[in-house]
Amino acid sequence: MAATASFSQVYVDGILIDTLNTPYCQLIGSNASLFSKAHITIDYGQRYLNSGLNRQQISGPNRQPVVFNSTIDALNFMVRQGWELISTQVIGKESGSESTFIYMLKRRKRPVESE
């Protein structure tokens, strides 16, 4: 069964990025720690305003904010929404600190079959 209505509907801070001229985006994240969930940011070329403690709000087709358990959880979300992984990069920090994962994604032309 092919996904149709929910294909490629990712909102970043209320903006439906799939309707913009954005064939590529970066998913940038660090994994959860003992006391917090994963920190995920999507860069689609928007102007970035550092608002201090506020995190970027990422929502799916139902427009409800999504909380990710890990960077892979966020990557799987993006793939389900019609994005394809094309490259990865890991930036390690000093021992004992978390690493930053950067996934380059490309919007697919058609939805993939649901499992």
Contacts in CASP RR format, 6 or more apart in sequence:
PFRMAT RR
TARGET T0000
AUTHOR 0000-0000-0000
METHOD contacts of the structure
MODEL  1
MAATASFSQVYVDGILIDTLNTPYCQLIGSNASLFSKAHITIDYGQRYLN
SGLNRQQISGPNRQPVVFNSTIDALNFMVRQGWELISTQVIGKESGSEST
FIYMLKRRKRPVESE
1 113 0 8 1.000
1 114 0 8 1.000
2 111 0 8 1.000
2 112 0 8 1.000
2 113 0 8 1.000
2 114 0 8 1.000
3 80 0 8 1.000
3 111 0 8 1.000
3 112 0 8 1.000
3 113 0 8 1.000
3 114 0 8 1.000
4 111 0 8 1.000
5 61 0 8 1.000
6 60 0 8 1.000
6 61 0 8 1.000
6 80 0 8 1.000
6 81 0 8 1.000
7 81 0 8 1.000
7 82 0 8 1.000
7 111 0 8 1.000
8 18 0 8 1.000
8 81 0 8 1.000
8 82 0 8 1.000
8 83 0 8 1.000
8 107 0 8 1.000
8 108 0 8 1.000
8 111 0 8 1.000
9 16 0 8 1.000
9 18 0 8 1.000
9 60 0 8 1.000
9 61 0 8 1.000
9 81 0 8 1.000
10 16 0 8 1.000
10 17 0 8 1.000
10 18 0 8 1.000
10 42 0 8 1.000
10 58 0 8 1.000
10 59 0 8 1.000
10 60 0 8 1.000
10 78 0 8 1.000
10 81 0 8 1.000
10 83 0 8 1.000
11 17 0 8 1.000
11 57 0 8 1.000
11 58 0 8 1.000
11 59 0 8 1.000
11 60 0 8 1.000
11 63 0 8 1.000
12 42 0 8 1.000
12 44 0 8 1.000
12 46 0 8 1.000
12 56 0 8 1.000
12 57 0 8 1.000
12 58 0 8 1.000
13 56 0 8 1.000
13 57 0 8 1.000
14 57 0 8 1.000
14 59 0 8 1.000
14 63 0 8 1.000
15 46 0 8 1.000
17 25 0 8 1.000
17 42 0 8 1.000
17 44 0 8 1.000
18 81 0 8 1.000
18 107 0 8 1.000
20 44 0 8 1.000
22 44 0 8 1.000
22 45 0 8 1.000
22 107 0 8 1.000
23 106 0 8 1.000
23 107 0 8 1.000
24 44 0 8 1.000
24 104 0 8 1.000
24 105 0 8 1.000
24 106 0 8 1.000
24 107 0 8 1.000
25 42 0 8 1.000
25 43 0 8 1.000
25 44 0 8 1.000
25 45 0 8 1.000
25 83 0 8 1.000
25 105 0 8 1.000
26 42 0 8 1.000
26 43 0 8 1.000
26 102 0 8 1.000
26 103 0 8 1.000
26 104 0 8 1.000
26 105 0 8 1.000
27 40 0 8 1.000
27 41 0 8 1.000
27 42 0 8 1.000
27 71 0 8 1.000
27 74 0 8 1.000
27 75 0 8 1.000
27 78 0 8 1.000
27 101 0 8 1.000
27 102 0 8 1.000
27 103 0 8 1.000
27 105 0 8 1.000
28 40 0 8 1.000
28 41 0 8 1.000
28 42 0 8 1.000
28 43 0 8 1.000
28 100 0 8 1.000
28 101 0 8 1.000
28 102 0 8 1.000
28 103 0 8 1.000
29 38 0 8 1.000
29 39 0 8 1.000
29 40 0 8 1.000
29 41 0 8 1.000
29 71 0 8 1.000
29 74 0 8 1.000
29 100 0 8 1.000
29 101 0 8 1.000
29 102 0 8 1.000
30 38 0 8 1.000
30 39 0 8 1.000
30 71 0 8 1.000
30 98 0 8 1.000
30 99 0 8 1.000
30 100 0 8 1.000
30 101 0 8 1.000
31 38 0 8 1.000
31 70 0 8 1.000
31 71 0 8 1.000
31 98 0 8 1.000
31 99 0 8 1.000
31 101 0 8 1.000
32 38 0 8 1.000
32 69 0 8 1.000
32 70 0 8 1.000
33 98 0 8 1.000
37 67 0 8 1.000
37 68 0 8 1.000
37 69 0 8 1.000
38 68 0 8 1.000
38 69 0 8 1.000
38 70 0 8 1.000
38 71 0 8 1.000
38 73 0 8 1.000
38 74 0 8 1.000
39 55 0 8 1.000
40 56 0 8 1.000
40 58 0 8 1.000
40 68 0 8 1.000
40 71 0 8 1.000
40 74 0 8 1.000
41 56 0 8 1.000
42 56 0 8 1.000
42 58 0 8 1.000
57 65 0 8 1.000
58 65 0 8 1.000
58 66 0 8 1.000
58 68 0 8 1.000
58 74 0 8 1.000
59 65 0 8 1.000
59 66 0 8 1.000
60 66 0 8 1.000
60 77 0 8 1.000
60 81 0 8 1.000
61 81 0 8 1.000
66 77 0 8 1.000
68 74 0 8 1.000
68 77 0 8 1.000
71 101 0 8 1.000
71 103 0 8 1.000
75 85 0 8 1.000
75 103 0 8 1.000
78 103 0 8 1.000
78 105 0 8 1.000
79 85 0 8 1.000
79 112 0 8 1.000
82 107 0 8 1.000
82 108 0 8 1.000
82 111 0 8 1.000
82 112 0 8 1.000
83 105 0 8 1.000
83 106 0 8 1.000
83 107 0 8 1.000
83 108 0 8 1.000
84 105 0 8 1.000
84 106 0 8 1.000
84 107 0 8 1.000
84 108 0 8 1.000
85 103 0 8 1.000
85 104 0 8 1.000
85 105 0 8 1.000
86 104 0 8 1.000
86 105 0 8 1.000
86 106 0 8 1.000
87 103 0 8 1.000
87 104 0 8 1.000
88 101 0 8 1.000
88 102 0 8 1.000
88 103 0 8 1.000
88 104 0 8 1.000
89 101 0 8 1.000
89 102 0 8 1.000
89 104 0 8 1.000
90 99 0 8 1.000
90 100 0 8 1.000
90 101 0 8 1.000
90 102 0 8 1.000
91 99 0 8 1.000
91 100 0 8 1.000
91 102 0 8 1.000
92 99 0 8 1.000
92 100 0 8 1.000
93 99 0 8 1.000
93 100 0 8 1.000
END
